[in-house]
Amino acid sequence: MDRIIRWGILSTANIGIEHVIPAIQRASGCEVLGIASRKITGAEAAARKLGIPRAYGTYESLLDDPDIDAVYIPLPNHMHIEWMRRCLEAGKHVLCEKPLALKAQDIDEMIAWEKRSGLVAGEAFMVLHHPRWKRVKELIAQDEIGKIKHVDGFFSYYNDDPMNIRNKPEYGGGSTYDIGVYPVVTSRMVLGEEPLRVVAKGTMDPVMGIDTLSSFLLEYPSCSAAFTCSMQISPFQQMRFFGDKAILTLDTPFNTPNDRSVNLERVAGIFPEDISVREEFSACDHYTLQAEAFRKSIIEGVPFAGSLEHAKRNQRVIDAIYRSISVGDWVEV
Ligand SMILES: NC(=O)c1ccc[n+]([C@@H]2O[C@H](COP(=O)([O-])OP(=O)(O)OC[C@H]3O[C@@H](n4cnc5c(N)ncnc54)[C@H](OP(=O)(O)O)[C@@H]3O)[C@@H](O)[C@H]2O)c1
């Protein structure tokens, strides 16, 4: 019989309750065995709601449960590294929400731990597992849109609640940490290159002290990229890849829905009727695919797309963006 991976969830975070836990429960070969919260009542309520067999009143008690194989961490950003370390120390495989760290160098210790322990540790960038993103990479590799000259991307939503973890600098809040990471990770994945240098402009909230709107230019070896992210603009998402033969566009590229199909359009022209090819991707859940890929990495040793080395390379770009915002000039990645 196929081996079941029994997951434990650290906290009752929204992303877990709304998306990731149900997605893991639907993943083949996966079971969500337990959920922990700082208060047992919170863990019990979440366990009842989602049909999770075990509830724990501390994160430590979940890590002490020998029946848990793998842990999913959706804690505030500043807690990620500490809890990933504790999971590895407890002998658990661990999948942690993005951004894995607030500084690239913080990931080095996790890489060393993972190597020593033989466990699998990774960053939960669900987009890396969606078949549409794999198709974008394939089309570009096959020269279907010609030489890529430029990439542009935008990601926004509105949340100015000062109590939200995203609006607290000491929690690793800020637009770039929260959503600027997406155009960076997808452009790196598709281009198969690392940016050499970046220049960024951030608008800082004078009271909350986080970047509410950031725009950055990335100089890749083969092309340029321009991205904007904001936590104080009405919701919008777009990614476009500009080639010398055509332009690729994705609708809802990041929070891709799991209940309806999505498109990938290859446009060669400037009028709506000029769309040359529209490929439709039937509904699928990238969080479920992520859980299945993580399980495959544990059981078969298949490299996980959100590996720690990958996370470190992504974080180097995010570090450079924040450095550039503070010095107001180009900085090397
Ligand atoms: N991949 C994605 O699509 C996606 C989407 C959204 C968010 N995320 C990431 O997921 C993580 C969680 O985001 P979220 O919006 O779901 O968070 P959230 O709803 O605010 O939940 C965070 C949880 O962390 C626990 N916690 C422990 N110490 C805390 C503290 N000092 N302050 C606040 N909470 C504390 C709490 O759980 P207990 O009370 O149960 O202990 C809380 O419910 C972030 O890293 C974010 O970047 C990823």
The ligand as an SDF file (V2000), in Angstrom:
LIG
                    3D

 48 52  0  0  0  0  0  0  0  0999 V2000
    0.7590   30.6570    0.0090 N   0  0  0  0  0  0  0  0  0  0  0  0
   -0.2850   31.4410    0.1040 C   0  0  0  0  0  0  0  0  0  0  0  0
   -1.1660   31.4560   -0.7470 O   0  0  0  0  0  0  0  0  0  0  0  0
   -0.4160   32.3140    1.3050 C   0  0  0  0  0  0  0  0  0  0  0  0
   -1.5760   33.0920    1.4720 C   0  0  0  0  0  0  0  0  0  0  0  0
   -1.7260   33.8260    2.6600 C   0  0  0  0  0  0  0  0  0  0  0  0
   -0.7200   33.8170    3.6170 C   0  0  0  0  0  0  0  0  0  0  0  0
    0.4100   33.0890    3.3990 N   0  0  0  0  0  0  0  0  0  0  0  0
    1.4730   33.0580    4.4190 C   0  0  0  0  0  0  0  0  0  0  0  0
    0.9740   32.2990    5.5110 O   0  0  0  0  0  0  0  0  0  0  0  0
    1.4120   32.8260    6.7440 C   0  0  0  0  0  0  0  0  0  0  0  0
    0.2050   33.1040    7.6130 C   0  0  0  0  0  0  0  0  0  0  0  0
   -0.6220   34.0680    7.0080 O   0  0  0  0  0  0  0  0  0  0  0  0
   -2.1760   34.2350    7.4770 P   0  0  0  0  0  0  0  0  0  0  0  0
   -2.7070   35.4510    6.8620 O   0  0  0  0  0  0  0  0  0  0  0  0
   -2.8940   32.9730    7.2590 O   0  0  0  0  0  0  0  0  0  0  0  0
   -1.9500   34.4990    9.0400 O   0  0  0  0  0  0  0  0  0  0  0  0
   -3.0070   34.6700   10.2210 P   0  0  0  0  0  0  0  0  0  0  0  0
   -4.3740   34.3100    9.7820 O   0  0  0  0  0  0  0  0  0  0  0  0
   -2.7800   36.0010   10.8290 O   0  0  0  0  0  0  0  0  0  0  0  0
   -2.5480   33.5220   11.2250 O   0  0  0  0  0  0  0  0  0  0  0  0
   -1.2830   33.4490   11.8030 C   0  0  0  0  0  0  0  0  0  0  0  0
   -1.3780   32.4720   12.9700 C   0  0  0  0  0  0  0  0  0  0  0  0
   -0.1340   32.4170   13.6210 O   0  0  0  0  0  0  0  0  0  0  0  0
   -0.3420   32.1030   14.9750 C   0  0  0  0  0  0  0  0  0  0  0  0
    0.4880   33.0090   15.7800 N   0  0  0  0  0  0  0  0  0  0  0  0
    1.4930   32.6130   16.6040 C   0  0  0  0  0  0  0  0  0  0  0  0
    2.0700   33.6640   17.1840 N   0  0  0  0  0  0  0  0  0  0  0  0
    1.4200   34.7660   16.7310 C   0  0  0  0  0  0  0  0  0  0  0  0
    1.5540   36.1510   16.9920 C   0  0  0  0  0  0  0  0  0  0  0  0
    2.4810   36.6480   17.8310 N   0  0  0  0  0  0  0  0  0  0  0  0
    0.7230   37.0120   16.3710 N   0  0  0  0  0  0  0  0  0  0  0  0
   -0.2030   36.5670   15.5130 C   0  0  0  0  0  0  0  0  0  0  0  0
   -0.3770   35.2430   15.2220 N   0  0  0  0  0  0  0  0  0  0  0  0
    0.4250   34.3500   15.8280 C   0  0  0  0  0  0  0  0  0  0  0  0
   -1.8320   32.2620   15.2920 C   0  0  0  0  0  0  0  0  0  0  0  0
   -2.3760   30.9470   15.3990 O   0  0  0  0  0  0  0  0  0  0  0  0
   -2.8600   30.2870   16.7930 P   0  0  0  0  0  0  0  0  0  0  0  0
   -3.5700   31.3630   17.5260 O   0  0  0  0  0  0  0  0  0  0  0  0
   -3.7440   29.1990   16.3510 O   0  0  0  0  0  0  0  0  0  0  0  0
   -1.6510   29.8060   17.5150 O   0  0  0  0  0  0  0  0  0  0  0  0
   -2.3900   32.8970   14.0400 C   0  0  0  0  0  0  0  0  0  0  0  0
   -3.6760   32.4400   13.7480 O   0  0  0  0  0  0  0  0  0  0  0  0
    2.2630   34.0490    6.3940 C   0  0  0  0  0  0  0  0  0  0  0  0
    3.6100   33.6640    6.3580 O   0  0  0  0  0  0  0  0  0  0  0  0
    1.8270   34.4200    4.9880 C   0  0  0  0  0  0  0  0  0  0  0  0
    2.8640   35.0130    4.2160 O   0  0  0  0  0  0  0  0  0  0  0  0
    0.5600   32.3470    2.2690 C   0  0  0  0  0  0  0  0  0  0  0  0
  1  2  1  0
  2  3  2  0
  2  4  1  0
  4  5  1  0
  4 48  2  0
  5  6  2  0
  6  7  1  0
  7  8  2  0
  8  9  1  0
  8 48  1  0
  9 10  1  0
  9 46  1  0
 10 11  1  0
 11 12  1  0
 11 44  1  0
 12 13  1  0
 13 14  1  0
 14 15  2  0
 14 16  1  0
 14 17  1  0
 17 18  1  0
 18 19  2  0
 18 20  1  0
 18 21  1  0
 21 22  1  0
 22 23  1  0
 23 24  1  0
 23 42  1  0
 24 25  1  0
 25 26  1  0
 25 36  1  0
 26 27  1  0
 26 35  1  0
 27 28  2  0
 28 29  1  0
 29 30  1  0
 29 35  2  0
 30 31  1  0
 30 32  2  0
 32 33  1  0
 33 34  2  0
 34 35  1  0
 36 37  1  0
 36 42  1  0
 37 38  1  0
 38 39  2  0
 38 40  1  0
 38 41  1  0
 42 43  1  0
 44 45  1  0
 44 46  1  0
 46 47  1  0
M  CHG  2   8   1  16  -1
M  END
$$$$
